[in-house]
Amino acid sequence: MAEFNEMKTTGDKLYHPELRTLVETARFHAERQPETPAILFEGGTTTYGQLHEESNRIAHAIRAAGAAPGTRVAYLGKESAHYYEILFGCAKSGTVLVPINWRLTAHEVSHILQDSGTELLFLEEEFAPILDRLPDGPPATVVRLGVPEGFAAWKAAHPATEPDVDAGPDTPFAQIYTSGTTGLPKGVVLAHRSCFAIRDALASEGLEWIDWRAGDVALVGIPGFHVGGLWWATQNFNAGVTVVVMRAFAAHAAVELIRDLGVTTACVVPAMLRLMLAEPGITPEHFTTLRKIVYGGSPISEALLEESLAMFGSEFAQIYGLTETGNTACCLPPSAHVPGSPRMKAAGHPYPGIRAKVIDAEGRELPTGSVGEVCLHTPARMVEYWGLPDKTAETLVDGWIHTGDAGYVDEDGYVFISDRIKDAVIVAGENVYPAEIENVLEGHPGVADAVVVGAPDERWGETVHAFVVPAPGHEPTPRDLHRFLVDRLASFKLPAAYEFIDEVPRNPSGKILRRELRERFWSGSDRKVN
């Protein structure tokens, strides 16, 4: 395409250093390549010109609804072209997008809406029944997607002209909720800089660990309510390449999209690779256009890597970070993806300009090779936890994000993760915190006490295992507990197994000896995560 001749490239690598906000991204590509496909979704195409105009209309409509800059605007629905139009529309109106995990229960959704102070909710019709089940009722304005006189009519009533907005790199654009050790999800506020800092870091040294090239077609396998999915999509929009959107990941559909649309790059979790490899009839010919797979959420096993290298025939890059770090802060580059290499056990190496250190319980930095809490210093880091200054101060200290992961840094600067300080369980890339499940379980009349740990699982990485102490005079069954939890917790948080015990092991001060229970599943493993 001739349009690409005007863009800065390194070879055919795309990098636009002048872009610092998503507002600038939409304008830039609409001016330079208005006919280039920005989004491919369910047989339809949204060009960069259309993405710009439709998001302009949405921005005007958001303002007309009374949402001032800084107002929280939520989206509850699956992936779609509309979702990304709304993302840019929020950025252009100065409001902050709150994407909600559509697998959450009404109680969980209500907490996010109330905590964020959401005033306007975009709602896919599939999830409309949740409105009647929200304990505190819906926000003041609900825009329904997929109904007559709904979203399409709502935005069409407004002009396609670009609104005035005062947005800079430090302006918040999204608030993503992540579960916490207290059992209540926290809103992680991210600024525009979180979408550009890693791109700049890679470009500063000409690294191609993760890169964007002219003609790329990028599959978003991770949902947009996760920082990984949102980050990956924005990276590709910033580069001006085509993004392939799936309503929800399904292995057979992903294989077909890669083959039929000529997908060149993809961002997934290892469990998704495993599911694609299990699809009947697949051969390397399905993946001839793939050049790079970026994955995160959990490490990849050596067996899965070997099988993936043989089938997909692409480069692999592992990313490591948290929602709080603005997604990735370290990368295990393609050159390190060698079966049998000790480096395959690393989470990755910090990008240029990003620092990692390991500290002890008193906050003192530990020498190379010593295990402690991993801390990361990155310009992509969060602004704050919404409305939680004390929690923000605990996690973000002098510019350093305290990850809650235990690990060490080797002599070459690679970060290795050996355990979790915060007890999170990661199920197919989803962070699950035991306290949240324990709090709900203990609300069952037949439960006196409960403790939850993660158990290794070949397919999903980890599963939730619940230890339950029955209340006197009660004999709850796994079925009883499942039926109690199913309306109160998202499906990925539900225990895969229940084990009834006489008492929960605690130390003299009453603290749960969770590690003692986990050890049964992880003994013999040099890494207590999967």
C-alpha positions as CSV (number, residue, x, y, z in Angstrom):
1,M,0.0,0.0,0.0
2,A,1.3,3.4,-0.9
3,E,0.1,4.9,2.4
4,F,2.8,3.0,4.3
5,N,5.5,4.9,2.3
6,E,4.7,8.0,4.5
7,M,5.2,6.1,7.7
8,K,8.4,5.6,9.7
9,T,9.6,2.0,9.5
10,T,12.7,0.0,10.4
11,G,12.7,-2.3,7.4
12,D,9.0,-3.1,7.2
13,K,8.6,-2.5,10.9
14,L,6.0,0.1,11.9
15,Y,6.7,2.6,14.6
16,H,5.0,6.0,15.0
17,P,6.8,7.8,17.8
18,E,4.7,10.9,17.5
19,L,1.6,9.0,18.7
20,R,1.2,9.4,22.5
21,T,-2.6,8.9,23.0
22,L,-5.3,6.8,21.5
23,V,-7.0,10.0,20.4
24,E,-3.9,10.7,18.2
25,T,-3.9,7.1,17.0
26,A,-7.4,7.3,15.6
27,R,-6.8,10.6,13.8
28,F,-3.4,9.6,12.5
29,H,-4.4,6.5,10.7
30,A,-7.7,7.9,9.5
31,E,-5.8,10.7,7.7
32,R,-3.1,8.4,6.2
33,Q,-4.9,5.2,5.5
34,P,-8.6,5.7,5.7
35,E,-9.5,2.6,3.6
36,T,-7.1,0.2,5.4
37,P,-9.1,-2.4,7.4
38,A,-8.7,-1.6,11.1
39,I,-11.0,-4.4,12.4
40,L,-12.2,-7.7,10.9
41,F,-15.2,-9.1,12.8
42,E,-17.6,-11.8,11.8
43,G,-17.3,-11.2,8.1
44,G,-17.5,-7.4,8.4
45,T,-14.8,-4.8,7.9
46,T,-14.3,-1.5,9.8
47,T,-11.7,0.7,8.1
48,Y,-9.5,3.2,9.9
49,G,-11.6,6.0,8.4
50,Q,-14.8,4.4,9.7
51,L,-13.3,3.7,13.2
52,H,-12.4,7.4,13.5
53,E,-15.8,8.7,12.4
54,E,-17.9,6.2,14.5
55,S,-15.8,6.8,17.6
56,N,-16.2,10.6,17.0
57,R,-20.0,10.1,17.0
58,I,-19.8,8.0,20.2
59,A,-17.7,10.7,21.9
60,H,-20.3,13.4,21.1
61,A,-23.1,11.1,22.2
62,I,-21.3,10.3,25.5
63,R,-21.0,14.0,26.2
64,A,-24.6,14.7,25.2
65,A,-25.6,12.1,27.8
66,G,-24.0,14.3,30.5
67,A,-20.8,12.4,31.0
68,A,-18.0,14.8,31.8
69,P,-14.3,14.1,31.4
70,G,-13.2,11.5,34.0
71,T,-16.6,9.9,34.2
72,R,-16.6,6.1,34.2
73,V,-18.3,4.5,31.3
74,A,-18.8,0.7,31.5
75,Y,-19.0,-1.9,28.7
76,L,-20.6,-5.3,29.4
77,G,-20.5,-7.6,26.4
78,K,-18.3,-9.8,24.3
79,E,-15.7,-8.7,21.8
80,S,-17.0,-6.8,18.8
81,A,-16.1,-4.0,16.5
82,H,-18.5,-1.9,18.6
83,Y,-16.3,-2.5,21.7
84,Y,-13.3,-0.9,20.0
85,E,-15.4,2.0,18.6
86,I,-16.5,2.6,22.2
87,L,-12.9,2.4,23.5
88,F,-11.8,5.2,21.1
89,G,-15.1,7.1,21.8
90,C,-14.4,7.1,25.5
91,A,-10.8,8.3,24.9
92,K,-12.1,11.1,22.6
93,S,-14.7,12.2,25.2
94,G,-12.2,12.2,28.0
95,T,-14.2,9.5,29.9
96,V,-12.7,6.3,31.3
97,L,-13.7,2.9,29.9
98,V,-14.6,0.2,32.5
99,P,-14.7,-3.1,30.6
100,I,-16.5,-5.7,32.6
101,N,-15.9,-9.5,32.5
102,W,-19.2,-10.9,31.0
103,R,-18.7,-14.1,32.9
104,L,-19.2,-12.4,36.3
105,T,-22.4,-12.8,38.3
106,A,-24.9,-10.0,38.9
107,H,-23.4,-9.4,42.4
108,E,-19.9,-9.1,41.0
109,V,-21.0,-6.8,38.2
110,S,-22.9,-4.6,40.6
111,H,-19.8,-4.2,42.8
112,I,-17.8,-2.9,39.8
113,L,-20.6,-0.5,38.7
114,Q,-21.0,0.9,42.2
115,D,-17.3,1.0,43.0
116,S,-16.4,2.8,39.8
117,G,-19.4,5.2,40.0
118,T,-20.4,4.2,36.4
119,E,-22.9,6.6,35.0
120,L,-23.3,5.1,31.5
121,L,-23.4,1.4,30.6
122,F,-23.0,0.0,27.2
123,L,-24.8,-3.4,27.3
124,E,-25.0,-6.2,24.8
125,E,-28.5,-7.6,24.5
126,E,-27.3,-11.1,25.4
127,F,-26.6,-9.8,28.9
128,A,-29.7,-7.6,29.3
129,P,-31.3,-10.0,31.9
130,I,-28.6,-9.0,34.4
131,L,-30.2,-5.6,34.7
132,D,-33.1,-7.0,36.8
133,R,-30.7,-8.9,39.1
134,L,-28.3,-6.0,40.0
135,P,-28.8,-5.5,43.7
136,D,-28.2,-1.7,43.5
137,G,-29.9,-1.3,40.1
138,P,-28.4,-0.2,36.8
139,P,-26.6,3.1,36.1
140,A,-28.5,6.2,35.1
141,T,-28.0,5.6,31.4
142,V,-28.0,2.2,29.7
143,V,-27.3,2.0,25.9
144,R,-28.4,-1.3,24.5
145,L,-26.4,-2.9,21.7
146,G,-28.2,-5.1,19.2
147,V,-31.8,-3.7,19.6
148,P,-33.8,-1.4,17.4
149,E,-33.4,2.2,18.5
150,G,-30.4,1.1,20.5
151,F,-26.7,1.8,20.1
152,A,-26.8,2.4,16.3
153,A,-29.5,5.0,16.5
154,W,-28.0,6.5,19.7
155,K,-24.7,7.3,18.0
156,A,-26.1,8.1,14.6
157,A,-27.8,11.2,16.0
158,H,-24.5,12.9,16.5
159,P,-21.9,14.3,14.1
160,A,-18.8,12.5,12.9
161,T,-16.6,15.6,13.5
162,E,-13.7,15.2,15.9
163,P,-14.5,16.5,19.4
164,D,-12.2,18.7,21.4
165,V,-10.5,16.8,24.2
166,D,-7.6,17.6,26.4
167,A,-5.9,14.2,26.6
168,G,-2.2,13.6,27.3
169,P,0.0,10.6,28.1
170,D,-1.0,10.7,31.8
171,T,-4.7,11.0,31.2
172,P,-6.6,7.9,32.4
173,F,-8.4,6.0,29.6
174,A,-9.4,2.7,31.2
175,Q,-10.1,1.2,34.6
176,I,-9.7,-2.6,34.7
177,Y,-10.9,-4.6,37.7
178,T,-8.7,-7.2,39.1
179,S,-9.5,-9.5,42.0
180,G,-7.7,-8.9,45.3
181,T,-6.6,-10.7,48.4
182,T,-9.4,-8.9,50.3
183,G,-12.0,-10.7,48.2
184,L,-13.2,-7.5,46.4
185,P,-12.0,-6.5,43.0
186,K,-9.9,-3.3,42.7
187,G,-10.1,-0.9,39.8
188,V,-6.7,-0.4,38.2
189,V,-6.6,3.0,36.5
190,L,-4.4,3.1,33.4
191,A,-3.3,6.1,31.4
192,H,-2.6,6.4,27.7
193,R,1.1,6.0,28.3
194,S,0.4,2.3,29.2
195,C,-0.4,1.8,25.5
196,F,2.8,3.3,24.2
197,A,5.7,2.8,26.7
198,I,6.6,-0.8,25.8
199,R,6.5,0.0,22.1
200,D,8.9,2.9,22.8
201,A,11.2,0.6,24.9
202,L,11.5,-1.9,22.1
203,A,12.1,0.7,19.5
204,S,14.8,2.4,21.6
205,E,17.1,-0.6,21.0
206,G,15.7,-1.8,17.7
207,L,14.5,-5.0,19.4
208,E,12.0,-7.3,17.6
209,W,11.0,-9.4,20.6
210,I,7.5,-8.1,19.7
211,D,7.1,-6.2,16.6
212,W,4.5,-4.8,14.1
213,R,5.0,-4.9,10.4
214,A,3.3,-3.6,7.3
215,G,0.6,-6.0,6.3
216,D,0.2,-7.6,9.7
217,V,-3.1,-9.2,10.6
218,A,-3.3,-9.6,14.3
219,L,-5.6,-12.0,16.2
220,V,-6.8,-10.9,19.6
221,G,-7.3,-14.1,21.5
222,I,-7.5,-12.6,25.0
223,P,-10.7,-10.8,25.9
224,G,-10.7,-7.0,26.0
225,F,-11.8,-6.9,29.7
226,H,-8.3,-8.2,30.4
227,V,-5.3,-5.9,30.3
228,G,-3.6,-8.4,27.9
229,G,-6.3,-8.2,25.3
230,L,-6.8,-4.5,25.6
231,W,-3.0,-3.9,25.4
232,W,-2.5,-6.2,22.4
233,A,-5.4,-4.6,20.5
234,T,-4.1,-1.0,21.1
235,Q,-0.6,-2.0,20.1
236,N,-1.8,-3.1,16.7
237,F,-4.1,0.0,16.3
238,N,-1.1,2.2,17.2
239,A,0.9,0.5,14.4
240,G,-1.9,0.8,12.0
241,V,-2.4,-2.8,11.1
242,T,-5.5,-5.0,11.0
243,V,-7.0,-6.5,14.1
244,V,-9.1,-9.7,14.0
245,V,-11.7,-9.8,16.7
246,M,-13.5,-12.9,18.1
247,R,-16.6,-12.6,20.2
248,A,-15.1,-15.2,22.5
249,F,-12.2,-17.5,22.0
250,A,-13.1,-20.9,20.4
251,A,-10.3,-23.1,19.1
252,H,-12.0,-24.2,15.9
253,A,-13.0,-20.6,15.1
254,A,-9.4,-19.4,15.8
255,V,-7.9,-22.0,13.5
256,E,-10.3,-21.0,10.7
257,L,-9.6,-17.3,11.1
258,I,-5.9,-17.8,11.1
259,R,-6.2,-19.8,7.9
260,D,-8.9,-17.8,6.1
261,L,-7.8,-14.3,7.0
262,G,-4.0,-14.8,6.8
263,V,-3.4,-14.0,10.4
264,T,0.3,-13.2,11.0
265,T,0.4,-12.5,14.7
266,A,-1.7,-13.6,17.7
267,C,-1.8,-13.0,21.4
268,V,-3.1,-15.9,23.5
269,V,-2.6,-17.9,26.8
270,P,-1.0,-21.3,26.7
271,A,-4.3,-23.0,27.3
272,M,-5.6,-21.6,24.0
273,L,-2.6,-23.1,22.2
274,R,-3.4,-26.5,23.7
275,L,-7.0,-26.3,22.6
276,M,-6.1,-25.4,19.1
277,L,-3.6,-28.3,18.9
278,A,-6.4,-30.6,20.0
279,E,-8.6,-29.6,17.1
280,P,-9.2,-32.6,14.8
281,G,-7.7,-32.4,11.3
282,I,-5.3,-29.5,11.8
283,T,-2.0,-29.5,10.0
284,P,0.9,-27.0,9.8
285,E,-0.8,-25.8,6.5
286,H,-3.5,-24.1,8.5
287,F,-0.9,-21.7,10.0
288,T,1.4,-20.9,7.1
289,T,0.9,-17.1,7.5
290,L,1.6,-17.0,11.3
291,R,5.0,-15.4,12.0
292,K,4.7,-14.7,15.8
293,I,2.7,-15.8,18.7
294,V,2.8,-13.7,21.9
295,Y,1.5,-15.5,25.0
296,G,1.2,-14.7,28.7
297,G,-0.9,-15.5,31.8
298,S,1.2,-18.6,32.6
299,P,4.4,-20.2,31.5
300,I,4.5,-22.7,28.6
301,S,5.5,-26.3,29.3
302,E,8.4,-27.8,27.3
303,A,6.1,-30.4,25.8
304,L,3.6,-27.8,24.7
305,L,6.3,-25.6,23.3
306,E,7.7,-28.5,21.2
307,E,4.3,-29.4,19.9
308,S,3.5,-25.7,19.2
309,L,6.8,-25.1,17.3
310,A,6.1,-28.1,15.1
311,M,2.5,-27.2,14.3
312,F,2.4,-23.4,14.2
313,G,5.9,-22.8,12.7
314,S,6.1,-19.3,14.2
315,E,8.3,-17.4,16.6
316,F,7.1,-17.3,20.2
317,A,7.4,-14.5,22.7
318,Q,6.3,-14.8,26.4
319,I,5.2,-11.7,28.2
320,Y,5.1,-11.2,32.0
321,G,3.5,-8.4,34.0
322,L,0.4,-7.4,35.8
323,T,-2.6,-5.2,35.2
324,E,-0.8,-2.9,37.6
325,T,2.3,-2.7,35.3
326,G,0.1,-1.8,32.4
327,N,0.4,-5.4,31.2
328,T,3.9,-6.7,30.1
329,A,7.1,-5.5,31.8
330,C,9.3,-8.5,30.8
331,C,9.6,-10.6,27.7
332,L,11.1,-14.0,27.0
333,P,12.2,-13.3,23.4
334,P,11.9,-15.8,20.5
335,S,15.6,-16.6,20.7
336,A,15.1,-18.1,24.2
337,H,12.4,-20.4,23.1
338,V,14.6,-23.5,22.7
339,P,13.3,-26.7,24.2
340,G,15.6,-27.9,27.0
341,S,17.1,-24.5,27.6
342,P,17.3,-23.4,31.2
343,R,16.1,-20.0,30.1
344,M,12.7,-21.4,29.3
345,K,12.0,-21.4,33.0
346,A,12.3,-17.6,33.0
347,A,9.4,-15.2,32.9
348,G,11.5,-12.9,30.7
349,H,13.9,-10.0,30.6
350,P,12.8,-6.5,31.4
351,Y,12.4,-4.3,28.3
352,P,15.0,-1.5,27.8
353,G,14.5,1.2,30.4
354,I,12.4,-1.1,32.6
355,R,13.9,-2.3,35.8
356,A,13.4,-5.4,38.0
357,K,14.6,-5.9,41.5
358,V,13.9,-8.5,44.3
359,I,13.3,-7.4,47.9
360,D,13.0,-9.1,51.3
361,A,10.2,-8.8,53.8
362,E,11.7,-5.5,55.1
363,G,12.0,-4.0,51.6
364,R,15.8,-4.4,51.3
365,E,17.0,-5.3,47.8
366,L,18.5,-8.8,47.5
367,P,21.5,-9.8,45.5
368,T,21.4,-11.7,42.2
369,G,20.0,-15.2,42.6
370,S,18.3,-14.6,45.9
371,V,14.5,-15.3,46.2
372,G,12.2,-12.5,47.4
373,E,9.3,-10.4,46.1
374,V,9.8,-9.2,42.5
375,C,9.3,-5.5,42.0
376,L,9.0,-3.8,38.6
377,H,9.7,-0.2,37.6
378,T,8.0,0.7,34.3
379,P,6.6,3.9,32.7
380,A,3.5,1.8,31.7
381,R,2.6,1.4,35.4
382,M,-0.9,2.1,36.7
383,V,-2.0,5.5,37.9
384,E,-3.7,4.1,41.1
385,Y,-6.2,1.7,42.5
386,W,-9.5,3.6,42.1
387,G,-10.6,5.1,45.4
388,L,-8.1,3.0,47.4
389,P,-5.1,5.3,48.3
390,D,-3.8,2.9,51.1
391,K,-3.8,-0.1,48.7
392,T,-2.2,2.1,46.0
393,A,0.6,3.1,48.5
394,E,1.2,-0.6,49.3
395,T,1.6,-1.7,45.7
396,L,3.1,1.4,44.1
397,V,6.1,2.5,46.1
398,D,8.4,5.2,44.7
399,G,7.5,4.2,41.2
400,W,8.0,0.4,41.8
401,I,5.1,-2.0,41.4
402,H,5.3,-4.7,44.1
403,T,4.0,-7.8,42.2
404,G,3.3,-10.2,45.0
405,D,5.3,-12.8,43.0
406,A,8.3,-14.5,44.6
407,G,11.3,-15.0,42.4
408,Y,14.8,-14.0,41.6
409,V,16.9,-12.2,38.9
410,D,19.8,-14.0,37.4
411,E,23.2,-12.6,36.4
412,D,21.9,-11.8,32.9
413,G,18.9,-9.8,34.2
414,Y,16.3,-12.5,33.5
415,V,13.4,-12.7,35.9
416,F,12.4,-16.1,37.3
417,I,9.1,-16.6,39.1
418,S,9.1,-19.4,41.7
419,D,6.0,-18.9,43.7
420,R,3.2,-16.4,44.6
421,I,3.2,-14.3,47.7
422,K,-0.4,-13.3,47.2
423,D,-1.7,-16.8,46.7
424,A,-3.4,-16.1,43.4
425,V,-4.6,-19.1,41.3
426,I,-4.4,-18.6,37.6
427,V,-7.0,-20.6,35.7
428,A,-6.5,-20.4,31.9
429,G,-5.0,-16.9,32.3
430,E,-7.7,-15.7,34.7
431,N,-6.5,-14.4,38.0
432,V,-8.5,-16.0,40.9
433,Y,-7.9,-15.0,44.5
434,P,-8.7,-17.5,47.2
435,A,-10.1,-14.9,49.7
436,E,-13.0,-14.1,47.3
437,I,-14.1,-17.7,47.0
438,E,-13.5,-18.4,50.7
439,N,-15.7,-15.4,51.7
440,V,-18.6,-16.7,49.6
441,L,-18.1,-20.3,50.6
442,E,-18.3,-19.4,54.3
443,G,-21.7,-17.8,53.6
444,H,-23.1,-21.3,53.1
445,P,-24.9,-22.5,56.3
446,G,-23.2,-25.9,56.1
447,V,-19.7,-24.4,56.0
448,A,-17.8,-23.5,59.2
449,D,-14.4,-22.7,57.5
450,A,-12.9,-22.9,54.1
451,V,-9.5,-22.4,52.4
452,V,-8.8,-22.4,48.7
453,V,-5.6,-23.3,46.8
454,G,-4.5,-23.8,43.3
455,A,-3.7,-27.3,42.0
456,P,-1.7,-27.9,38.8
457,D,-3.7,-28.9,35.8
458,E,-2.3,-29.9,32.4
459,R,-5.0,-28.3,30.4
460,W,-5.8,-25.1,32.3
461,G,-2.5,-24.4,34.1
462,E,-4.2,-24.5,37.5
463,T,-7.6,-25.4,38.9
464,V,-9.3,-24.3,42.1
465,H,-9.3,-26.8,45.0
466,A,-11.4,-26.0,48.0
467,F,-10.8,-27.5,51.5
468,V,-14.0,-27.2,53.5
469,V,-14.7,-27.7,57.3
470,P,-18.5,-28.6,57.7
471,A,-20.5,-26.7,60.3
472,P,-21.6,-28.8,63.3
473,G,-24.7,-30.9,62.4
474,H,-24.2,-30.3,58.6
475,E,-22.9,-32.6,55.9
476,P,-22.7,-30.5,52.7
477,T,-21.9,-32.3,49.5
478,P,-19.8,-31.0,46.6
479,R,-23.1,-30.6,44.6
480,D,-24.6,-28.5,47.4
481,L,-21.6,-26.2,47.5
482,H,-21.5,-25.9,43.7
483,R,-25.2,-25.0,43.5
484,F,-24.6,-22.4,46.2
485,L,-21.6,-20.8,44.4
486,V,-22.8,-20.9,40.8
487,D,-25.0,-17.8,41.1
488,R,-22.5,-15.9,43.2
489,L,-19.2,-16.5,41.4
490,A,-18.1,-16.5,37.8
491,S,-17.7,-20.0,36.4
492,F,-13.9,-19.8,36.2
493,K,-13.7,-19.2,39.9
494,L,-15.7,-22.3,40.8
495,P,-13.7,-25.1,42.6
496,A,-13.0,-28.1,40.4
497,A,-12.8,-30.2,43.6
498,Y,-13.9,-30.1,47.2
499,E,-12.2,-31.8,50.0
500,F,-13.8,-32.0,53.5
501,I,-11.4,-31.7,56.4
502,D,-11.7,-31.5,60.2
503,E,-10.0,-28.1,60.6
504,V,-8.0,-25.6,58.6
505,P,-4.3,-25.5,59.6
506,R,-3.3,-22.2,61.1
507,N,-0.3,-20.8,62.9
508,P,-0.5,-19.6,66.6
509,S,-1.7,-16.2,65.4
510,G,-4.5,-17.7,63.4
511,K,-3.1,-17.2,60.0
512,I,-4.0,-19.9,57.5
513,L,-1.1,-22.1,56.6
514,R,-2.1,-22.1,52.9
515,R,1.3,-23.2,51.7
516,E,1.1,-26.3,53.8
517,L,-2.1,-27.3,51.9
518,R,-0.6,-26.3,48.5
519,E,2.5,-28.4,49.1
520,R,0.5,-31.6,48.6
521,F,-0.1,-30.6,44.9
522,W,3.2,-28.9,44.2
523,S,5.8,-31.0,46.1
524,G,8.6,-32.1,43.8
525,S,8.2,-29.0,41.5
526,D,10.9,-26.5,41.3
527,R,8.4,-23.9,40.4
528,K,5.2,-23.5,42.5
529,V,3.2,-22.0,39.6
530,N,2.0,-23.5,36.4
